[in-house]
Amino acid sequence: MTARTVLVTGGNRGIGHAIAAEFVAQGHRVAVTARSGEGPAGTLTVRADVTDTAAIDAAFTEIEEKLGPVEVVVANAGITRDKLLMMMTEDDFDVVVDTNLGGSFRVVKRATKAMMKARFGRIILISSVVGLFGGPGQVNYSSSKAGLVGMARSITRELGSRGITANVVAPGFIETDMTAELSDDTQAAYKKSIPAGRFATPTEVARVVAWLAGDDAAYISGAVIPVDGGLGMGH
Ligand code: NDP
């Protein structure tokens, strides 16, 4: 295993926290961006909002000074603002796309400068089963998550020859604050439609992300890896 410098956005809670903890457990140098709170033990926490280009630039500069150039970037920070299309305002659409898709663009763009120089990089974008499956009330969210597939595939075509891979991880339903917002009835209905019959833990996503960043996944790029208990099969 080669120890890498890893950055996870939104590493203060939920899936991002679990991803950062997994990289620490595997012996990597790990930084997280957080708007509030802290990353797990053993990580460097830097303040940044992914909608703010200057804050992202400053976060990278701090990480480069303290841990070295970022070799693995996990664009995880994301939000939902679910509403039926007829009720969804342009602001509801814009803020979700600007955070989930725009935030990933800003972080990845800043990261690739050093990756190209090093002729090594691992880019992992946290999408969602909803990106390709769709979801009622999620026109904004699913658009932002589907966009990440095009982003990873374009990066792969642009930078694949420089030792850089770009992949998408598409979780299904994971036990975090995001799914805790759903009513008990909605959660029960979703569980019925998941072949595995349950939601996943954040660690089950984290282990797949860490594997994609490792030496064994060097020839995987432009892929969409589902971690969804079979929910999105075939899409
Ligand atoms: P949480 O709501 O638990 O955490 C979201 C994280 O993103 C927090 O760290 C939050 O920071 C951060 N974040 C949100 N907006 C910004 C911003 N503008 N700038 C910086 N950080 C921001 O979500 P999950 O852990 O559940 O989700 C993580 C990712 O996984 C998201 O991209 C989500 O879409 C995706 N996902 C989640 C699924 C699930 O079932 N939970 C399923 C499929 C995909 P703060 O604490 O400051 O708000």
Boltz pocket constraint, residues with backbone or C-beta under 6 A from the ligand:
constraints:
  - pocket:
      binder: B
      contacts: [[A, 9], [A, 10], [A, 11], [A, 12], [A, 13], [A, 14], [A, 15], [A, 16], [A, 33], [A, 34], [A, 35], [A, 36], [A, 37], [A, 48], [A, 49], [A, 50], [A, 51], [A, 75], [A, 76], [A, 77], [A, 78], [A, 79], [A, 99], [A, 126], [A, 127], [A, 128], [A, 129], [A, 170], [A, 171], [A, 172], [A, 173], [A, 174], [A, 175], [A, 176], [A, 177], [A, 178], [A, 179]]
      max_distance: 6.0
